[in-house]
Amino acid sequence: MSARIWLVIPTYNEADNVSPIVQAVAERMEEIAPGEYRILVVDDNSPDGTGRLADELAQQMDVLEVMHRPGKGGLGRAYIAGFEYALAHDAELVVEMDADFSHDPAHLPALIRAAEHADMVLGSRYVAGGAVRNWGIVRKLISRGGSTYARMVLGVGVRDLTGGFKCIRRSVLETIELSSLRADGYVFQIEVTYRAIRSGFRVQEVPILFVDRAVGTSKMSGKIALEAMLLVPQLRRDRTRQLTRS
């Protein structure tokens, strides 16, 4: 089914969260864009039955669709699959968000409203009014330090480059060549935003309160964050080569 706004929610072992997050998103979207949205859960064959639960919920909710991938292929690949599906079904705006309520659906109106004047809107923890709750000092340092490092290496002004709560216009996703995105995890989020900026699109940050998950296990680790930071310079080198060839 086609819709103007698609909300893409990747899942892997989110059995306790999938139904509450979908219902919370739908409730918020009914307030601001009734009849104009669809929710797409992209499940990577979760062993805990998340995909089956999402299918059962889709039988009850007309606004929900479920995409099943054969296995755990990574967050970036799940988002790309979701983006491509949304574009094929007439999306004008695509929202990406986590399934664990760290991205509060209460912020959706602000993100979608800001997209009236921006091409990509980032839910930002690190602009005035943004904050993080229930993280330890080490994870705070990794996240904020990673965003600062990426911002300096790439030479961009965005303060929360590693955040994964975004509202993106169709034109951005069509321009940044989804099929060529090779990054995953933290660096996937960085690469998507960096390509949008370098393509001349307007990127705006709106403050959000990021609350660490209360249920389930985080997929992020220090190793993943470190690997992401090691790939950031490659993004800039790739951009430099593209400019040289052009």
N, C-alpha and C positions, 0 to 999 in steps of 0.2 A: 504494500500500500504506500502511496506517495504522501509526503508531508513537507511542510515548509521548514520545520525544525526537527532535527534528529538528535537524540541524546544517546551517546554510545558509552556503554558501561561494560568493560571487560571483567570477567570473573575467572577465578581459579580457587577452588575450595572456599567458597563464600556462601555455604548453605545456610548459615545463620543470618546472613545479611541480605541475600538477594531479594527476598520478598519485601522486607521492610524498606529497603532503599528504592525499589521500583515503585512501591505504593506512595512513598514520600515524594518522589520526583513527580509522579503523576498528579498528586494532590496540588503541588505547587504550580505545575504547568497548567492545570485546569483553571487556576486563578488568573493566569496571565496570557495564555494562548490556547483556549479551548478549541479543539478541533483542528489545530494547526501543528500538532507534534506527534512524534512516535518515539518510543524507547526501544533501543536495540541492546540486548544483553549478548555479549560475545563470550561464549564459554569455551575454555580450552580442555574439554573432556575431564572436568574436575572429578577426582576419585570420590569426593564426598557427596556427589549427587546434585551439585548446584544446577547443572544443566537440566536435569529431570524436574527439579523444583521450579525452574524458570519456565519450562514447557507447561507445567500444570497451571502456573500463574497466567501464562499467555492464553490459556483456555477461558480464563475469567476476565481478562482485560484486553479489550480490542486494541489498545494503544501499544501493546507490548509485542515485540518479535524477538525470537531467539536464534542466534547463529551458533552452530556447533562446529568447532574446529577439532581436528583429530587428536591433538595432544598439546602439551604445554610448549607453545612456540614463542613465548616472550610477549611482553606488554606492547612493544612497538608494533609487532606484526598483528596483534589482535586489534589495535587501533586502526591500522592501515586497512585491514579487512572491513572493519566497521565503517570507516570513512568512505571506502569505495562503494559499499552497499548503500549508504545514505545518499551519495551523489547519484547513484543509479536510480534512486527513488525520489528525485526532485528536491533534495535538500537545498535550502538557501543558507541555513545556519546549521552548524554541527557543534554540539557541545560534547566535550569529553570530560569524564569524571570517574572517580573511584567508587567502588561498591561498598566501602566500609564506613561510610558517613564521615570520613575525614574531610570530604567535600560536602558541606551542608547544603541540601537542596534549597534552603532559605536564601542562599546567595544567587540562585538562578535568575530572579527578576533583574538584579543589578547587572549581571553579565549580559543578559539578552538586551536589556535597555541600552547599555553602552555600545552594543554592536550596531545600533542605528547610526553611529558616527565613527565607528572604528571597524577595521577589517578583521582584527583578532583582538579578543579581550581576554586578559589573563586574570584569574583569581589569585591575588598576590598576598603572600604572608608578610612581605618585607617593604611595603609602602605604608605611609601614615594611615593608621586605622586598622592595619592588618596585624595578625598575631598568631602564635602557635601555642597550643595548650597540651599538657600531658606528655611532653617529650623530655627526655633526660638531656643533660648538658652536652653529652657526646654527640647525640643525634642532631641537636640544634647546631652545634659547631660544624658538623659534616654538611648539613643542608645549607646553612647561611654561607659558610665558607665556600662550598661548591658553587653557589650562585655568584658570589663575588669574584671567584677565580674565573669562571666562565665569562662573566661580563668584562673583565679586564682583558682576557686573552682575545675575545671576539670583538672588543671595541664597540659594545652596544650599551644602551642606557637602561635596559630592562633590569629590574632589581630581583625578580623571582624567576630566573631562567629555568629552574628545575621543577617548577610547579606543574601539576597535571590537571588543573581545573581550567578549561579553556572554552571559549565560544568563538568559532571560526567561520568566516564567510566562505561560501562556495568558491569564489574566485581565488582565494588563497590556496585552498586544497588542490584546485586545478592547476595552479601555477607552480607549486613547489615540487612537483613530480613525485608523487607518493611512491611510485614503484622503485624509485632510486634511493629512497631513504633506507639506510642500512643499520641505523643506530637503534638501540633498545634501551629500556629502563630510563634512568635519569637522562642519559645523553639523547635519547629519542625526543624528550621534551625540549631540550636545548636546541636540537637540530631543527625541529619544526618551527620554533619561534625565530631562530636565526635566519632560516631561509625566507621566512615571511618579511623580516626586516630588510634583508638584502635585496628582496624583490620590490621594495618600495611601498609595501603595505603599511597602513596605520595600525600600530599596536598600542593598546591602552591597558593599564593595570588598574584593577579595582580591588579594594581591600577585602580580605576574607579572614575569618577566624578558622584556622586549621586545627581540628581536634583529633588527636591520635585515636586509632580504632579502639573500641571497647570490647569487641568480639572478634575472634579469629586471630590469625597470625600474620604479621607484616611480611611482605615479600621483599622488602628492602634490607640490604645489609651493607656493612662497611666495604666489603669486597666489590659489590656492584657499584657503589658510589665511586670507589677508587678507579675502577675500570672506566667509568664514564668520564672522569676527569682526565684520564690519560688520552681519551679520544678527542677531547675538545680542541687541542691544537690542530688535529687533522681536519676538523671542520673549516678552520680558517685557511689552511693550506689548500683545501679543495676549492674554496671560494677564490683564492688568489689565482689558481690555475685557470679557473673559468674566466676570470677577467682578462688574464693574459691571452687566452685563446680568442676572446671576442675583440 
